[in-house]
């Protein structure tokens, strides 16, 4: 595998796992009521978090999870539970109204609002919705493949992660256009449908975690449908 092929494969896999375009409606719901400038700063902070967090795992691999004695299947199950709680809230309650009311609350300044909203979105939006076990495990796998390229492989990997973070930023900056097209009612409908899908995705994470940690408890076709 050449360095160019490595970079392209790494980017495609990581972009598909983070799916920033598919998460634009969720970002729009989570930043409902925010000013365009504040929303842009939140998008920048989330993109920087993606860059920093994935770069950290690119160089440390699973050593951190190993230090705490946490297996990847356990991490997958925990992430699935958090996603399920988020999806349940989105499907049952007025998720957009909850964030809109928070946005209307008085804050000291725009920077204080951005910081508060970003802190609320780190979990579960930035992680494990954007950065899930699949993204982390993929970063670790490609980091091991990059060793054959030496120091250049390290730079290529960080460059790919930076490109994905930039794509995430650009996708979230397009949120006002999406919000204008859908409107409040359309956005609420989309978020509730996505909440149901997110619940199903969370259950899939949990099933995959049990399948990886047990023998014969979960059928392979259920844990990884459609060959994924």
N, C-alpha and C positions, 0 to 999 in steps of 0.2 A: 504494500500500500504506500503510495506516495504521500508527501505532505499535503498536497492540494486535495487529494481524495480524502485524507483524514479530516481536514478542515471542513470540507463540504458535508461529509457524513455526520460529523459531530454537530454541525450547525443544524442540519435538517432534523436530526433526532431530538436535539434539545429544544428547538423551536416548536416541534410538534408536541412535546411533552408539556411545555409551559403554556402553549396555545394562547398567546396574548390577545389575538384577534377574537377568539371565542369568549374571552373573559371581559371584553369591553362592556357588555351590558351589566355585568356584575360590578365593574368599576364605576359605571355610571350611577348605579343604585347606591353604591357605598359613598359616593361623593355628591349625592343629590343635595341641592341647595347651596353648593359651594360656588364661589366666584371662579371665573375662568382662570385667573392667575393662581388662586389657591389650588385649584384642581391640577394645574400644570406642575406646581411644586410638589404636590402629593405624588403625581406620576413620576416625577424625577426621583423622589426619595425611594419609592418602591423599586424603580429600576436600579438605583444604586445599591439597594438591599439585595436584589437579585444578583448583581455583579459581585458584591462582596461575599455573599453567602456561598454561592456556587464556586467562586474562586477558592474560598477557604476549604470546601470539600474536595476541590480538584487537587489540592496539595496534601490534604490530610487523609483523604479516603475514609475508610470505616474505622480509623483508629480512635476517633472520638466516641463513636458508639461502642466500640470494644472496651474503651476505658470505663464507661459506665455499665458495661455488661448488657448492652441492649442489642438484640439481633435486628436485622433488617425486616424480617417478618413482623416482629413486635412493633417496630416503627411504622410499618404499613398498617397494622391493625389500629394503632393509636391515631394515625392520621385519618383513617377511615371513620373512626368514631367522631372526631372533630368535624370532619366534612359532613357527616350525617346530621349532627346537631345544627350546623349552619344551613344545610338544605331543608331541614324540617322547619326552621324559623322562616326561611324564604318562602316555603310552600304554604305555610299556615297563616303567618302574620303579614302585616303590611310592612315588608322589609324596607321599601323605599321611604315610607313615611317615618319610620324610626330614625333613619339617617338624616332625613330632611329636618326633623325636629331638633336633632342634635346640632345641625348646621345653623339653625336659627338661634341657638343659645348664645348669649353674649360672651365674647371672649376679649382678652386684652388687646389683641392685635391679630392681623392676618397670619403672622408667623406662629402665634400661639395656637390658632385654629388648625393650621397645617400640621403642627407637631402633635396635637391631640388626636386629630383624625388619623394620622399615620400610625400612631401607637395603637389605635383601635383596629387598624387594618393589617397589622403585622401577622396576627393570628386571628382568624384562619385564612384571610385573603392571600397575603404574600406567601404564607406557609401554613398548611400544606396544599392550598388550592393551586397556586402557581408553582411553588417548589415542593413537589411531593416526593415520596420514596423513589418513584420511577426516575425523576430528574436527577436525584442524588446518586442513585445507583449507576445511571448512565454516565454521569460525570466521573465517577470512580473508575468505571470500565474504560472510558476513553483516556483517562489519565494513565492507566496502565499501558495502553497501546502507544501513548505518546513517548514513553521511555525510550523507544528505539530511535527517536529523533534527537535525543539528548536535550540540551538547553533550548534548542529551537522548538521542540515539541511543547515545552512549557509555555513559551511565548505564543505559539499557535493556539494552544488551549485557552489561554487567558484572552486572546484576541477573539476567539469564537464566542466565549461567554460574554465578552463586551458587546459583540455584534448582536447577540440575542437580547441583551439588556437594552440596547439601543432600539431594537425592533419593538420591544415591550413599551418603551417610552413613547415611540411614535404612534403605536396603536392606541395607547391611553390618551394621548393628546388629541386624537380624533373623536374623543368621547362627546364633545359638544355637538358635533354633526349627527352622531347616532341619537343623542338625546332629543335633538330638534326634530329628527325624522319620526321617532317613535312617540314622543309626547309622554306625559305622565301616565296616562292609562295604558298605552302600549308598553311602556317600560315596566309597569307593574305586572302586566300579563307575561311578558318575556321572563321577568325575574322569577315569577311563581312557577312557570314551566321549567326553567332552569333549576329551580329548587328541587323539583321532583327528579330531574335527571341527576342532580348532584347527590341526592339520597341514594339513587340506584348505583351511581359511581362509587359512593362510599361503601355500600354493601359489597361491591365488587372488590374494593381494596381489602376489606375484612376477609372475604372468602379467599383471596389470593394469599393473604397473610397466614390464614389457617392451613391452606394447602401447602405452603412452603415450610411450615413448622410441624406438620403431621404427615403420616403415611396412610393413604387410603381414606382419610376422613372427608376430603372434598375431592370430587371427581375432577381430573385435569381439564375436561371440556367445560366445566362450570367456572373453574378458577381463571382459565385463560380462554375465553370464547373467541371464535373466529380466527384462531391461530395466533392471537396477540399474547 
